[in-house]
Amino acid sequence: DSGVTQTPKHLITATGQRVTLRCSPRSGDLSVYWYQQSLDQGLQFLIQYYNGEERAKGNILERFSAQQFPDLHSELNLSSLELGDSALYFCASSPGRANTGELFFGEGSRLTVL
Amino acid sequence: LAKTTQPISMDSYEGQEVNITCSHNNIATNDYITWYQQFPSQGPRFIIQGYKTKVTNEVASLFIPADRKSSTLSLPRVSLSDTAVYYCLVGFRGDDYKLSFGAGTTVTVRA
């Protein structure tokens, strides 16, 4: 158990819909990272937040947005969903602002868009 | 970010040592080498990280030659539960380290 909690574990929705994925980082960790893993794209970095502020951005679509709240939990919002958004979405956390390379990943949220 | 190349898959048997080599010819001076393990439908798990020479922990060893253009992850005496995808990542442990994962190496351990 990494200490990172993600909900929901599974989500099935339709194209055009909007979903929110939630992540609670390990106790004491200030950075939260979001990753997307699909069969054809592998594990892709989406975005990082540190103590409530956006820290780094990767291949995140404009239809996707994220935020980190004062209690340090984070939410990833996916809107206007397309079939290609079906994937495993992972959240990871680490203690500091800089990414030392050692991240703690949650179990992921599996999104299926029909 | 330094590009990494590692074998797509490797087969082994229980009790054997598994060595996975990762090539990273354009590694930068400040880059560190990090390895992760991922089981199906689970998040990646940090295994080991190094800069040069050899690093060992309770799970694995990481060998890095002097030119740092490659690295080898060594898993001693593997068991069936070591069947997983192993990722080699190279990057600077700082502000811009976005930790990008490649395709990884699928290691299959057989009885």
HADDOCK unambig.tbl for C-alpha pairs under 7 A between the chains (distance, minus, plus):
assign (segid A and resid 42 and name CA) (segid B and resid 102 and name CA) 6.96 0.50 0.50
assign (segid A and resid 42 and name CA) (segid B and resid 103 and name CA) 6.25 0.50 0.50
assign (segid A and resid 43 and name CA) (segid B and resid 101 and name CA) 5.70 0.50 0.50
assign (segid A and resid 44 and name CA) (segid B and resid 100 and name CA) 6.61 0.50 0.50
assign (segid A and resid 44 and name CA) (segid B and resid 101 and name CA) 6.84 0.50 0.50
assign (segid A and resid 45 and name CA) (segid B and resid 98 and name CA) 6.98 0.50 0.50
assign (segid A and resid 45 and name CA) (segid B and resid 100 and name CA) 6.33 0.50 0.50
assign (segid A and resid 90 and name CA) (segid B and resid 43 and name CA) 6.61 0.50 0.50
assign (segid A and resid 98 and name CA) (segid B and resid 93 and name CA) 6.98 0.50 0.50
assign (segid A and resid 98 and name CA) (segid B and resid 94 and name CA) 4.99 0.50 0.50
assign (segid A and resid 98 and name CA) (segid B and resid 95 and name CA) 4.99 0.50 0.50
assign (segid A and resid 99 and name CA) (segid B and resid 93 and name CA) 5.79 0.50 0.50
assign (segid A and resid 99 and name CA) (segid B and resid 94 and name CA) 5.70 0.50 0.50
assign (segid A and resid 99 and name CA) (segid B and resid 95 and name CA) 6.52 0.50 0.50
assign (segid A and resid 99 and name CA) (segid B and resid 97 and name CA) 5.75 0.50 0.50
assign (segid A and resid 100 and name CA) (segid B and resid 93 and name CA) 4.45 0.50 0.50
assign (segid A and resid 100 and name CA) (segid B and resid 94 and name CA) 6.38 0.50 0.50
assign (segid A and resid 101 and name CA) (segid B and resid 34 and name CA) 6.66 0.50 0.50
assign (segid A and resid 101 and name CA) (segid B and resid 93 and name CA) 6.23 0.50 0.50
assign (segid A and resid 101 and name CA) (segid B and resid 99 and name CA) 6.51 0.50 0.50
assign (segid A and resid 102 and name CA) (segid B and resid 46 and name CA) 6.03 0.50 0.50
assign (segid A and resid 103 and name CA) (segid B and resid 46 and name CA) 6.77 0.50 0.50
assign (segid A and resid 104 and name CA) (segid B and resid 45 and name CA) 6.82 0.50 0.50
assign (segid A and resid 105 and name CA) (segid B and resid 43 and name CA) 5.21 0.50 0.50
assign (segid A and resid 105 and name CA) (segid B and resid 44 and name CA) 6.12 0.50 0.50
assign (segid A and resid 105 and name CA) (segid B and resid 45 and name CA) 6.77 0.50 0.50
assign (segid A and resid 106 and name CA) (segid B and resid 43 and name CA) 5.64 0.50 0.50
assign (segid A and resid 107 and name CA) (segid B and resid 42 and name CA) 5.06 0.50 0.50
assign (segid A and resid 107 and name CA) (segid B and resid 43 and name CA) 5.08 0.50 0.50
assign (segid A and resid 108 and name CA) (segid B and resid 42 and name CA) 6.72 0.50 0.50
assign (segid A and resid 108 and name CA) (segid B and resid 43 and name CA) 6.31 0.50 0.50
